[in-house]
Amino acid sequence: MADQNNPWDTTPAADSAAQSADAWGTPTTAPTDGGGADWLTSTPAPNVEHFNILDPFHKTLIPLDSWVTEGIDWVVTHFRPVFQGVRVPVDYILNGFQQLLLGMPAPVAIIVFALIAWQISGVGMGVATLVSLIAIGAIGAWSQAMVTLALVLTALLFCIVIGLPLGIWLARSPRAAKIIRPLLDAMQTTPAFVYLVPIVMLFGIGNVPGVVVTIIFALPPIIRLTILGINQVPADLIEASRSFGASPRQMLFKVQLPLAMPTI
């Protein structure tokens, strides 16, 4: 009676409501989410691939691309300051050529280049240079043409500084020439875009990677022509210079190089 008159006692009512809702008396169990968690975090069983003799190259056996990528990353990480130091003189000379060519008035530059072409290759080349430069200025590409010319002149300067001494050394050392010749073949036959990407990774973005790629591509012809020109010097002239007591340095600068210049 006391329990019926207690308005705060709700336990029996809750128990009776639960029993009335479950007519079959099924025991209740606490929900678990272990199965869902296992389903979400479970990893599929690894698919084991067996070697197939009929298709042996289905999977890469020698991961050369990974080795090259890791090697380039290692070089970039450890030798980036060295390549940035190499970039400084190239960038300095390139900026000097750009300031010179862009600061020169266009009519003066056209006349100077036409006269240089006339003196080097004749009247026809001088006239062709004059007409070509006027056409470039007329289409509004003068600044871009001067930047490109500065890039080419910078690459030419470095090719001369590197290529002539190397060609002289290889002309005097046939054994070294045999070792260096495959490297020159690879430098000259490999497309420039193949080594442009690693050059950009090493030297950064800008005109300097273009100069470096141009140097790599243009250096082998200068070396080969230097070797050819020195080897084509007549042997009787070399013997005559030796008989007159010429030193190897005098023979190089007064006999071999002057006679090899038309070929170079």
Order of alpha helices (4+ residues) and beta strands (2+ residues): alpha-alpha-alpha-alpha-alpha-alpha-alpha-alpha-alpha-alpha-alpha-alpha
